[in-house]
Amino acid sequence: MFGFGRKKTPVRQLMSGLYDVHSHLLPGVDDGSPSAEVSLKLLESLEQMGVKGIYLTPHIMAGNYGGNNRISLSKRFETFVYNGPIKLKLAAEHLIDEKFLQHLQSDPLSLAEEYVLVEFTLGGFPSNTFDTLFEISMQGYTPLLAHPERYAFLQHRMRREEMLERLLAAGCKFQLNLLSLTGWHGQHAQELANELIKRNLYTFVGTDIHSFPHLKAIQTLSVNDRQAEAVEKLKENNRQLWK
Ligand SMILES: [Fe+2]
């Protein structure tokens, strides 16, 4: 059985050498960092923990955040001045909604020209979601589902197997939120993250960092040694996205 080790590993230790695939540090464009000043402070702390690279992945969702799109976010990325050692890249976290296909068809902000980071609302998803995920593959990309452990439809055991099967059949890869392992996103997310780790279903790991409370959690919380071992393996996959 996949047991829980007794030894604890501080999350901040797992940040060392991390190439993060999910963050909200592009200032003033979504519910993440509100200003360049805040972003720079957060980046400075992440530098000190040994983070090597970060994909900035602002939300793109219909009717929110001023209609973020590839052009507006690229402009903001170009004007955000950061001179530290962390390598920054721009991508986006797309909500699967009625506008998503438009973004997909106009040169989407992807990770390494391959993965399109997508999310659902935590409560559920539109009925055509699986067709939409399949369309991502048809366009030559791979759908990367952000933090599957956080979705209620996967947390419910009754639906879990069917839903996992459908997501995997649609070509989805999964991205773990590091803090889910600590219970930060609640007990259900923590339990599901442990199960998905045990079943080897994650491909990448990200912080999804938005703010100082996330930073504090990263600086102070711990995971068990089995979780830490799994995260170290995912970090190797993350690194491939910077080549
Ligand atoms: Fe996010």
Residues whose N, C-alpha, C, O or C-beta is under 5 A from the ligand:
A	BS01	LIG	E93 D208
